[in-house]
Amino acid sequence: MGRTVIVLAIILIAGCLSAAIAVVTEEDNTLRSVIGIDLGTSSNRVGVYMNGHVEIIPSDEGNRTMPSWVAFTGSETLIGEAAKNQAAVNAQRTVFDVKRLIGREFEDKEIQRIMKLVPYKIVNKGGKPYIQVEIEDEETKAFSPEEISAIVVTKMKKTAEAFLGKIITDAVVPVPTYFNDNQRQATKDACLLAGLNAVRIIDKPMAVAYAYGLHEYGLHEAAPEKNILIFDVVGDGTFDVSILEIGYGVFMYRATTHLGVEDLNQRILEYLIKNKHGKDVSVDLVKLRIEAERANRAFSSQHQVRVDDLSEPLIFEEVYNSLLMGLVNKAMEDAGLEKHQIDDIILVGGSSNIPKVQLLLRDYFNGKVEPKKSVNPDEAVAIGAAVAGDLLMKPQHSAMC
């Protein structure tokens, strides 16, 4: 996206976040909680700051993450694990990857591409993409991406309420830096549809900075400037690189870039389809997608991985070298930085745990910068959102905007 530089004063950020929520009194502060929601393409997490740290709230199944899947069976609506587990036998009524649709126009090239790669039906309604599914026998309904996302957010909201024993009305939700105004507003609208009254949208790199306590570092004006590279690669195939300059009381984006339509899982999925030698794989799209995601997560230091009975060799080393490290190089060029000028690398997303990915990063920076992963990379965004949510509850910030 070029060398777009955005200066963000840390003190101002902390104060302006509270503009999304009414002024809170000391008494209210003991009663209200703000949750942080990592609303991902394939999975979600929800956290809350309590007792001096962030708690990641487990799902009904006891997991610390919940798949972003919704399914309609005719008798009920399934969400999360339950929806994903039955996808193979109910493909056309199982909805996933809605984050890729949200806030877009139907004629958007990305929407047209996605339509060919999902088993459910996407229709044009008022120039917007809607998901049309059969909710009962011969009864169909068209859902907006915001409505499907709201089903997922409602589930996370209720899970948080059961965990905390109180009604939740406020949330901080990070989004990718490349989201435009329509996508940000649509994400917020989905949360409002889910019953959240006050929602603050922040950038994912900012959430990660909060998770690592970098907002505290930035408050010291005498602190030396540091360049932080945030390497965010998720199991759903999305990949972003951001470079932040921190010092003298401010954050500044030196560069932000992402893979866009050429995400990892999509490339793997398209590879599998291409190598079926012309066979119609429409009925196998869900299976292919799940297996691509599984293979992506399972990839370690091996040079290639076979996906179950598909017997298609995936040369992951080439995928990661060409896509991931190519994007890191582009971010460095956009930032106008040399390799020795990067002080820290922060890993975000489950796929950043892949040993081969970490080795590629070390080699790129000549072994002089060890990637940081003291915060669980899978949970860093939700943790940071929850920390930002805690700042919203501090009355001293309420008069700063």
C-alpha positions in Angstrom: 0.0 0.0 0.0 3.0 2.2 -0.3 4.8 4.1 2.3 1.7 5.5 4.1 2.7 6.9 7.4 0.2 7.2 10.2 1.3 8.8 13.5 -0.7 7.6 16.5 0.0 9.1 19.9 -0.3 6.4 22.5 -1.8 8.6 25.2 -4.4 9.8 22.6 -5.2 6.3 21.5 -5.9 5.2 25.0 -8.1 8.2 25.5 -9.9 8.1 22.2 -10.8 4.5 22.6 -13.1 5.5 25.5 -15.1 7.7 23.1 -16.8 4.6 21.9 -18.3 4.0 25.4 -20.1 6.4 27.7 -18.2 7.9 30.6 -17.9 5.2 33.3 -18.0 6.0 37.0 -15.8 4.2 39.6 -18.9 2.3 40.7 -19.7 1.2 37.1 -16.0 0.1 36.7 -16.6 -2.8 39.2 -19.7 -4.0 37.3 -18.8 -3.6 33.6 -16.4 -5.6 31.5 -15.2 -5.0 27.9 -14.4 -8.1 25.9 -11.8 -8.3 23.2 -12.9 -10.3 20.2 -10.5 -11.7 17.6 -13.1 -12.2 14.8 -11.0 -14.2 12.4 -11.7 -15.6 8.9 -11.6 -19.2 10.0 -11.6 -19.0 13.8 -12.4 -16.6 16.7 -11.2 -15.9 20.2 -12.6 -13.8 23.0 -10.7 -12.5 26.0 -11.3 -10.3 29.0 -8.9 -8.4 31.3 -9.4 -9.5 34.9 -7.4 -9.9 38.0 -4.4 -8.2 36.4 -4.2 -10.4 33.3 -6.2 -11.5 30.3 -8.3 -14.6 30.4 -9.1 -16.3 27.1 -12.6 -17.5 27.5 -13.1 -21.2 26.5 -15.9 -22.3 24.1 -18.7 -24.6 25.1 -16.4 -27.5 24.1 -13.7 -26.2 26.4 -11.5 -25.0 23.5 -9.8 -21.6 23.5 -10.9 -20.9 19.9 -14.1 -21.3 18.0 -14.4 -21.9 14.3 -16.1 -19.1 12.2 -18.6 -21.6 10.8 -22.4 -21.5 10.8 -24.7 -24.2 9.5 -28.4 -24.6 9.0 -29.8 -28.1 9.4 -33.5 -27.4 9.0 -34.2 -27.9 12.7 -31.5 -25.7 14.2 -28.6 -23.4 13.6 -25.2 -24.8 14.5 -22.2 -22.6 15.3 -18.5 -23.2 15.7 -17.3 -26.8 16.1 -20.7 -28.3 15.6 -21.1 -26.5 12.3 -17.7 -27.4 11.0 -18.0 -31.1 12.0 -21.1 -31.7 9.9 -19.9 -29.6 6.9 -19.1 -32.6 4.7 -22.6 -33.9 4.7 -24.3 -30.5 4.7 -22.0 -28.4 2.5 -24.5 -26.1 0.7 -26.0 -25.0 4.1 -22.7 -24.6 5.9 -21.2 -21.0 5.7 -17.6 -20.1 6.4 -15.1 -17.4 5.3 -17.7 -14.7 5.7 -15.0 -12.2 6.7 -13.9 -12.2 3.1 -17.3 -11.0 2.0 -18.1 -8.4 4.6 -18.3 -4.8 3.5 -17.8 -5.6 -0.2 -19.9 -5.0 -3.3 -21.2 -8.0 -5.2 -19.3 -7.0 -8.4 -16.0 -6.9 -6.4 -13.5 -9.2 -8.1 -12.7 -10.8 -4.8 -16.4 -11.8 -4.4 -16.5 -13.2 -7.9 -13.4 -15.3 -7.2 -14.8 -16.5 -3.8 -18.1 -17.6 -5.4 -16.2 -20.2 -7.4 -14.5 -21.6 -4.3 -17.3 -22.1 -1.8 -20.1 -24.6 -1.9 -22.8 -22.3 -0.6 -24.7 -19.8 -2.9 -23.8 -16.1 -3.0 -26.4 -13.9 -4.6 -26.7 -10.2 -5.5 -29.1 -8.3 -3.3 -29.1 -4.5 -3.8 -25.5 -4.7 -5.1 -24.3 -6.5 -2.1 -23.2 -10.2 -1.7 -25.7 -12.2 0.3 -25.5 -15.9 1.3 -28.6 -17.8 0.2 -29.3 -21.0 2.1 -32.1 -23.4 2.7 -33.0 -23.0 6.3 -35.8 -25.5 6.2 -37.2 -27.8 3.6 -37.7 -25.7 0.5 -37.6 -22.5 2.5 -34.6 -20.3 1.6 -33.3 -17.1 3.1 -30.6 -14.7 2.1 -28.3 -13.5 4.9 -26.0 -10.6 4.7 -22.4 -11.3 5.7 -23.1 -9.0 8.7 -26.0 -11.2 9.8 -23.9 -14.4 9.6 -21.0 -12.7 11.5 -23.6 -11.5 14.1 -24.5 -15.2 14.7 -20.9 -16.0 15.5 -20.4 -12.8 17.7 -23.6 -13.6 19.6 -22.3 -17.0 20.4 -19.0 -15.5 21.7 -20.9 -12.8 23.6 -23.1 -15.4 25.4 -20.0 -17.6 26.1 -18.3 -14.6 27.7 -21.5 -13.7 29.7 -21.7 -17.3 31.1 -18.0 -17.2 32.0 -18.2 -13.8 33.7 -21.7 -14.1 35.1 -22.8 -10.7 33.8 -24.3 -9.0 30.7 -21.7 -7.9 28.2 -22.4 -4.8 26.1 -19.0 -3.5 25.1 -16.2 -4.9 22.9 -13.0 -4.0 21.2 -12.6 -5.8 17.8 -9.4 -5.6 15.8 -9.4 -5.7 12.0 -6.7 -6.0 9.4 -5.0 -2.7 8.5 -6.1 -3.0 4.9 -9.8 -3.0 5.8 -11.5 0.0 4.2 -14.2 2.1 5.9 -17.0 0.0 4.5 -15.4 -3.2 5.9 -14.8 -1.6 9.3 -18.3 -0.3 9.5 -19.8 -3.7 8.4 -17.7 -5.4 11.1 -19.0 -3.0 13.7 -22.6 -3.4 12.4 -22.3 -7.2 12.8 -21.3 -6.7 16.5 -24.2 -4.3 17.0 -26.6 -6.8 15.5 -25.2 -9.3 18.1 -26.4 -7.1 20.9 -23.2 -5.2 21.7 -24.1 -1.6 22.4 -20.6 -0.1 22.1 -17.9 -1.4 19.8 -14.5 0.0 19.1 -12.7 -1.1 15.9 -8.9 -1.0 16.1 -6.1 -2.3 13.8 -4.7 -5.7 14.5 -1.1 -4.5 14.8 -2.2 -2.1 17.5 -3.9 -5.0 19.3 -0.6 -6.9 19.1 1.3 -3.9 20.4 -1.0 -3.8 23.4 -0.6 -7.6 24.0 3.2 -7.1 24.3 2.8 -4.0 26.5 4.4 -1.7 23.8 1.9 1.0 24.7 3.7 1.3 28.0 7.1 1.5 26.3 5.8 4.3 24.0 4.7 6.4 26.9 8.3 7.2 27.8 9.3 10.1 25.6 13.0 9.4 26.3 12.8 5.8 25.1 14.9 5.2 22.0 13.2 4.6 18.8 12.6 0.9 17.9 11.4 -0.7 14.6 9.1 -3.6 15.2 8.1 -6.0 12.5 4.8 -7.8 13.1 4.6 -11.1 11.2 1.0 -12.3 11.2 0.3 -15.6 9.4 -2.8 -17.5 10.3 -3.9 -21.1 9.7 -6.7 -19.8 7.4 -4.1 -18.6 5.0 -4.2 -14.9 5.6 -0.9 -13.1 6.0 0.0 -9.6 6.9 3.3 -7.8 7.6 3.4 -4.5 9.5 6.4 -2.4 10.6 5.9 0.0 13.5 8.3 2.6 14.7 7.9 3.1 18.5 9.5 5.9 20.5 9.1 9.4 21.9 5.6 8.7 22.9 4.2 7.6 19.5 3.5 4.7 17.3 4.1 5.2 13.6 3.3 2.8 10.8 6.4 2.6 8.6 4.7 0.0 6.3 1.7 -2.3 6.2 1.2 -4.9 3.5 -0.7 -8.2 3.0 -1.2 -11.0 0.5 -4.7 -10.0 -0.5 -6.3 -12.6 -2.8 -3.2 -14.7 -2.9 -3.5 -16.1 0.6 -1.8 -19.3 1.5 -4.8 -21.6 1.8 -6.4 -20.2 -1.3 -3.2 -21.0 -3.2 -3.2 -24.5 -1.8 -6.9 -25.0 -2.6 -6.5 -23.7 -6.1 -3.5 -26.0 -6.5 -5.6 -29.0 -5.4 -8.4 -28.1 -7.8 -6.0 -27.6 -10.7 -4.4 -30.9 -10.1 -7.6 -32.9 -10.1 -7.1 -33.0 -13.9 -10.4 -31.5 -14.9 -12.5 -33.5 -12.5 -15.6 -31.6 -11.0 -14.6 -31.1 -7.4 -17.5 -28.9 -6.4 -18.9 -31.5 -4.1 -15.5 -31.8 -2.4 -14.8 -28.1 -1.9 -15.5 -28.2 1.9 -13.3 -31.3 2.2 -10.5 -29.7 0.1 -10.6 -26.5 2.2 -10.5 -28.4 5.5 -7.6 -30.5 4.3 -5.7 -27.5 3.0 -6.1 -25.8 6.4 -5.0 -29.0 8.2 -2.0 -29.5 6.0 -1.1 -25.8 6.4 -1.2 -26.2 10.2 0.6 -29.5 10.2 3.5 -28.4 8.0 6.8 -28.5 9.9 10.3 -28.8 8.5 9.4 -31.3 5.8 9.7 -30.3 2.2 6.3 -31.5 1.2 3.1 -32.8 2.7 0.5 -35.1 1.4 -3.2 -34.3 2.0 -5.0 -37.5 3.1 -6.2 -39.6 0.2 -5.8 -36.8 -2.3 -2.2 -37.9 -2.9 -1.2 -34.4 -4.1 2.3 -33.3 -3.1 2.3 -29.7 -1.8 5.7 -28.0 -2.1 5.2 -25.8 1.0 8.8 -24.6 1.0 8.2 -22.9 -2.3 4.9 -21.4 -1.2 6.4 -20.0 2.0 9.5 -18.7 0.3 7.8 -17.0 -2.6 4.7 -15.6 -0.8 5.7 -15.0 2.8 9.3 -13.8 2.5 8.4 -11.9 -0.7 5.9 -9.9 1.4 8.4 -9.3 4.2 10.8 -7.9 1.6 8.1 -5.6 0.2 7.3 -4.3 3.7 11.0 -3.6 4.2 11.2 -1.7 0.9 8.1 0.3 1.7 9.4 1.2 5.1 12.8 2.3 3.6 14.6 0.2 6.2 17.7 -2.1 6.0 17.6 -5.5 7.7 19.9 -4.3 10.6 17.4 -1.6 11.5 14.7 -4.1 12.6 15.0 -4.3 16.4 12.2 -6.9 17.2 10.1 -9.4 15.3 6.7 -10.3 16.8 5.0 -13.5 15.7 1.3 -13.6 15.4 -1.1 -16.3 14.2 -0.9 -20.1 14.6 1.1 -20.7 11.4 3.9 -18.5 12.7 4.7 -21.4 15.0 5.8 -23.5 12.0 9.5 -24.1 12.5 10.2 -23.7 8.8 8.6 -20.2 8.9 10.7 -19.1 11.8 13.8 -20.5 10.1 13.0 -18.5 7.0 12.6 -15.3 9.1 15.9 -15.9 10.9 17.7 -16.5 7.7 16.2 -13.4 6.1 17.5 -11.2 9.0 20.9 -13.1 8.9 20.2 -14.7 12.3 20.5 -11.4 14.2 16.9 -11.0 15.3 15.2 -13.8 17.2 11.4 -13.7 16.7 9.4 -13.0 19.8 6.6 -15.4 20.9 6.3 -14.9 24.6 2.6 -14.1 24.0 0.8 -17.1 22.4 0.8 -16.1 18.7 -2.6 -17.7 18.3 -4.0 -15.5 21.1 -2.0 -12.2 20.7 -4.8 -10.3 18.9 -7.5 -11.3 21.4 -5.2 -10.6 24.3 -4.4 -7.1 22.9 -8.0 -6.4 22.3 -8.8 -7.3 25.9 -6.0 -5.1 27.2 -7.4 -2.2 25.1 -10.8 -3.0 26.5 -9.5 -2.6 30.0 -8.2 0.8 29.1 -11.8 1.8 28.1 -12.9 1.1 31.6 -10.5 3.5 33.3 -12.4 6.7 34.2 -9.2 8.8 33.9 -9.3 8.3 30.1 -12.9 9.5 29.7 -12.1 13.2 29.3 -9.2 12.8 26.8 -11.1 13.0 23.5 
